[in-house]
C-alpha cells in the first residue's frame, strides 16, 4: 500500500492525484514527494512496482482493443510501441475501454511502423469497432420507414445516424487486412491493393464491419452530416457515376446505419 503524505498541512488533499499520478507513466520522473509506505518510510521501490503495473495494465488494454494490430506486428513489437504510447499519452478516463483513442494517430507517426503504412487505418477500424460496441442503444430505422414518403419528396429526406455508425476511409486495403487478422485462424495472402472504405454498425446488438462501394463513403458522410438525400446522392454520383442510390439506401437501412428520418422542411 502507498500513500502520499503532504509535507505541510497547507497542501490540500485534492493535490494527491496531481502529485501522485503524472509520474506513473513517466519512467524518468522521480517518486513524488510525500509518497510513503505503510510504516511511514520512503517507498521508491514500491512506487516503481506500482508504476510498472500501471504501464503493463495500459499496454494490456491496448492489446485488447487492437488485437489485429498486435497480430500484424507481433507481440514484442506491439508492446514496445504501446509502451511509448503510454508514456506519451496517459489515460484521461478511469474506463480502460476509453483508452487508446490517440493510438492510431500515434502509429501513423511511429518511426518503426513506417514500413506498414496501412497499420494506422487498421487500428482506426478496431477503435471504431469498440466505439460502436459501446455506443448508446437506439432502435434502428425500420425497413419500411420510407414507404409513406411520396417519391417527389424523397430528395428532401434527412437521416439521423445511429450512435454506433462509424466510417473509416483508407488509402490502403485496411478493411481486408483487418478482417484477415481479427481472428485466430490462418491468414491467406492478401492480393487487394485498392483503397477501401469501411462501414461499422451494430445491427441486432452485434457489431458488423462492411466494405463500402465506390461513392458510398461520400454518400453516407453527407447524410450523417445532416444533408438531405438529394444532396448526398449528387455527391455519391459525382464520386462514382454508376452509384446505385436505391440499393444503397436499402442496404444502409438493413445494416442499421440510421435511426430516424425527417423531411428537410419539417
C-alpha positions as CSV (number, residue, x, y, z in Angstrom):
1,X,0.0,0.0,0.0
2,X,1.2,3.5,-0.8
3,X,0.0,6.8,0.4
4,X,1.0,10.4,-0.2
5,X,1.7,12.4,3.0
6,X,1.8,16.1,2.4
7,X,4.9,17.8,3.8
8,X,2.7,20.5,5.1
9,X,-0.9,20.9,6.1
10,X,-1.1,23.8,3.7
11,X,-1.2,21.3,0.8
12,X,-4.8,20.4,0.1
13,X,-5.9,16.7,-0.2
14,X,-7.1,17.4,-3.8
15,X,-3.4,17.7,-4.9
16,X,-2.9,14.0,-4.2
17,X,-3.8,12.8,-7.7
18,X,-1.9,15.8,-9.3
19,X,1.2,14.8,-7.4
20,X,0.9,11.0,-7.5
21,X,-0.4,10.2,-11.0
22,X,1.8,12.0,-13.6
23,X,5.0,10.1,-12.8
24,X,3.2,6.7,-13.2
25,X,3.6,6.8,-16.9
26,X,6.9,8.6,-16.9
27,X,9.8,6.3,-16.1
28,X,12.2,9.3,-15.9
29,X,10.2,11.0,-13.2
30,X,11.2,10.6,-9.6
31,X,9.0,9.3,-6.9
32,X,6.7,12.2,-5.9
33,X,7.5,13.9,-2.6
34,X,5.5,12.5,0.3
35,X,4.9,9.0,-1.1
36,X,5.5,6.7,1.9
37,X,4.9,3.0,2.7
38,X,2.7,1.6,5.5
39,X,5.3,2.3,8.2
40,X,5.9,5.9,7.1
41,X,9.1,5.1,5.3
42,X,10.1,6.1,1.8
43,X,8.6,3.9,-0.8
44,X,10.6,4.4,-4.0
45,X,10.7,0.7,-4.8
46,X,7.0,0.3,-4.0
47,X,6.1,3.2,-6.2
48,X,8.2,1.8,-9.1
49,X,6.5,-1.5,-8.8
50,X,3.1,0.3,-8.9
51,X,4.3,2.4,-11.8
52,X,5.3,-0.7,-13.8
53,X,1.9,-2.4,-13.0
54,X,0.1,0.7,-14.3
55,X,2.1,0.7,-17.6
56,X,1.6,-3.1,-18.1
57,X,-2.2,-2.7,-17.5
58,X,-2.4,0.1,-20.1
59,X,-0.4,-2.0,-22.6
60,X,-2.7,-4.9,-22.0
61,X,-5.7,-2.7,-22.5
62,X,-4.3,-1.6,-25.9
63,X,-3.7,-5.2,-26.8
64,X,-7.3,-6.0,-26.1
65,X,-8.6,-3.1,-28.1
66,X,-6.2,-3.6,-31.1
67,X,-5.8,-7.4,-31.5
68,X,-5.4,-7.2,-35.3
69,X,-2.7,-4.6,-35.0
70,X,-0.8,-6.8,-32.4
71,X,-1.2,-9.8,-34.7
72,X,0.2,-7.9,-37.6
73,X,3.2,-6.5,-35.8
74,X,3.9,-9.4,-33.4
75,X,3.6,-9.2,-29.6
76,X,7.1,-7.9,-28.9
77,X,6.9,-5.1,-31.4
78,X,3.3,-4.2,-30.4
79,X,4.1,-4.0,-26.7
80,X,7.2,-1.9,-27.3
81,X,5.2,0.5,-29.5
82,X,2.4,0.6,-26.9
83,X,4.8,1.4,-24.1
84,X,6.0,4.5,-26.0
85,X,2.3,5.5,-26.5
86,X,1.6,5.1,-22.8
87,X,4.4,7.4,-21.9
88,X,3.3,10.0,-24.4
89,X,-0.4,9.7,-23.8
90,X,-1.6,9.0,-20.2
91,X,-5.2,7.9,-19.8
92,X,-7.8,10.7,-19.3
93,X,-10.6,8.4,-18.2
94,X,-10.8,5.7,-15.5
95,X,-12.6,3.5,-18.0
96,X,-9.9,1.3,-19.8
97,X,-12.1,0.9,-22.9
98,X,-11.9,4.6,-23.4
99,X,-8.1,4.4,-23.6
100,X,-6.3,4.3,-27.0
101,X,-8.3,6.8,-29.0
102,X,-5.0,8.5,-30.0
103,X,-3.2,5.2,-30.7
104,X,-3.9,5.1,-34.5
105,X,-2.5,8.6,-34.9
106,X,0.5,7.6,-32.8
107,X,1.1,4.6,-35.0
108,X,1.0,6.8,-38.1
109,X,3.9,8.8,-36.6
110,X,5.8,5.9,-35.1
111,X,9.1,5.6,-36.8
112,X,9.4,1.9,-36.7
113,X,5.9,1.3,-38.2
114,X,6.6,3.3,-41.4
115,X,7.1,0.1,-43.4
116,X,3.4,-0.7,-42.6
117,X,1.6,2.4,-43.9
118,X,-1.8,0.7,-43.6
119,X,-1.4,-0.2,-39.9
120,X,-2.8,3.1,-38.5
121,X,-6.0,2.6,-40.6
122,X,-6.4,-1.0,-39.3
123,X,-6.2,0.5,-35.8
124,X,-8.8,3.1,-36.7
125,X,-11.2,0.3,-37.8
126,X,-10.5,-1.6,-34.5
127,X,-11.1,1.6,-32.5
128,X,-14.4,2.3,-34.4
129,X,-15.4,-1.3,-33.7
130,X,-15.1,-0.8,-30.0
131,X,-16.8,2.5,-30.0
132,X,-19.7,1.0,-32.0
133,X,-19.9,-1.8,-29.4
134,X,-20.2,0.7,-26.5
135,X,-22.5,3.2,-28.3
136,X,-25.9,4.1,-27.0
137,X,-28.7,1.6,-27.6
138,X,-31.2,3.0,-30.1
139,X,-33.7,1.3,-32.3
140,X,-32.5,1.3,-35.9
141,X,-34.7,2.7,-38.7
142,X,-37.4,0.2,-39.7
143,X,-37.1,-1.3,-43.2
144,X,-40.4,0.2,-44.3
145,X,-39.7,3.7,-42.9
146,X,-39.6,5.2,-46.4
147,X,-42.9,3.6,-47.6
148,X,-45.0,6.5,-46.5
149,X,-42.8,9.2,-48.2
150,X,-44.0,10.4,-51.6
151,X,-41.5,9.8,-54.4
152,X,-41.2,13.5,-55.2
153,X,-40.1,14.3,-51.6
154,X,-37.5,11.6,-51.2
155,X,-34.7,14.0,-52.1
156,X,-35.7,16.1,-49.1
157,X,-35.3,13.4,-46.5
158,X,-32.8,14.0,-43.7
159,X,-31.4,10.9,-42.0
160,X,-30.3,10.6,-38.4
161,X,-27.3,8.3,-37.9
162,X,-27.4,5.5,-35.4
163,X,-25.0,6.3,-32.5
164,X,-23.0,3.1,-33.4
165,X,-22.4,4.2,-37.0
166,X,-18.8,4.8,-38.0
167,X,-16.9,5.3,-41.3
168,X,-13.2,4.7,-41.7
169,X,-11.6,5.7,-45.0
170,X,-8.2,4.4,-46.1
171,X,-5.8,4.8,-49.0
172,X,-5.0,1.1,-48.4
173,X,-6.9,-2.2,-48.2
174,X,-7.2,-1.7,-44.5
175,X,-10.5,-3.5,-44.2
176,X,-9.3,-6.6,-45.9
177,X,-6.2,-6.6,-43.7
178,X,-8.4,-6.1,-40.6
179,X,-10.7,-8.9,-41.5
180,X,-7.9,-11.3,-42.2
181,X,-6.2,-10.6,-38.8
182,X,-9.0,-10.1,-36.4
183,X,-9.4,-13.8,-35.6
184,X,-7.0,-16.6,-34.7
185,X,-7.3,-18.6,-37.9
186,X,-4.7,-19.0,-40.6
187,X,-4.0,-15.9,-42.8
188,X,-4.3,-16.2,-46.6
189,X,-2.2,-14.0,-48.8
190,X,-3.9,-10.6,-49.4
191,X,-3.9,-9.6,-53.0
192,X,-6.1,-6.5,-52.7
193,X,-4.2,-3.2,-53.2
194,X,-7.0,-0.7,-53.8
195,X,-8.1,1.8,-51.2
196,X,-11.1,0.7,-49.0
197,X,-13.8,2.5,-47.1
198,X,-15.2,0.6,-44.0
199,X,-18.7,1.0,-42.5
200,X,-19.0,-0.1,-38.9
201,X,-22.5,-0.6,-37.5
202,X,-24.3,-2.5,-34.7
203,X,-27.5,-4.1,-36.0
204,X,-29.2,-6.6,-33.7
205,X,-26.6,-5.7,-31.0
206,X,-23.7,-7.3,-33.0
207,X,-21.0,-5.1,-34.4
208,X,-20.7,-5.5,-38.2
209,X,-17.9,-4.2,-40.5
210,X,-18.8,-3.8,-44.2
211,X,-17.0,-2.7,-47.3
212,X,-18.5,0.5,-48.8
213,X,-18.7,0.6,-52.6
214,X,-17.3,3.5,-54.6
215,X,-19.3,6.6,-53.8
216,X,-20.7,5.0,-50.6
217,X,-18.5,6.9,-48.2
218,X,-19.3,10.3,-49.8
219,X,-23.0,9.3,-49.7
220,X,-23.0,8.4,-46.0
221,X,-20.8,11.2,-44.8
222,X,-23.1,13.6,-46.5
223,X,-26.2,12.0,-44.9
224,X,-24.6,11.8,-41.5
225,X,-23.6,15.4,-41.6
226,X,-27.3,16.3,-42.0
227,X,-27.5,17.0,-45.7
228,X,-30.7,15.8,-47.5
229,X,-30.8,12.7,-49.6
230,X,-30.8,14.6,-52.8
231,X,-27.5,16.4,-52.0
232,X,-25.9,13.2,-50.7
233,X,-26.9,11.3,-53.9
234,X,-25.4,14.0,-56.1
235,X,-22.1,13.8,-54.2
236,X,-22.1,10.0,-54.5
237,X,-22.8,10.1,-58.2
238,X,-20.1,12.7,-58.6
239,X,-17.6,10.3,-57.0
240,X,-18.9,7.3,-58.9
241,X,-21.4,7.8,-61.8
242,X,-22.6,4.2,-61.5
243,X,-23.5,4.5,-57.8
244,X,-26.9,2.8,-57.1
245,X,-28.8,5.2,-54.8
246,X,-31.8,3.0,-54.2
247,X,-29.8,-0.1,-53.5
248,X,-27.5,1.8,-51.2
249,X,-30.4,3.3,-49.1
250,X,-32.0,-0.1,-48.7
251,X,-28.6,-1.6,-47.8
252,X,-27.8,1.1,-45.3
253,X,-31.2,0.7,-43.6
254,X,-30.8,-3.0,-43.4
255,X,-27.3,-2.5,-41.9
256,X,-28.7,-0.3,-39.1
257,X,-26.9,2.8,-40.2
258,X,-29.8,5.2,-39.4
259,X,-32.3,5.6,-36.5
260,X,-34.6,8.2,-37.8
261,X,-35.7,10.4,-40.8
262,X,-37.4,13.7,-41.2
263,X,-38.3,15.9,-44.1
264,X,-35.9,18.8,-44.7
265,X,-38.5,21.4,-44.1
266,X,-40.1,19.7,-41.1
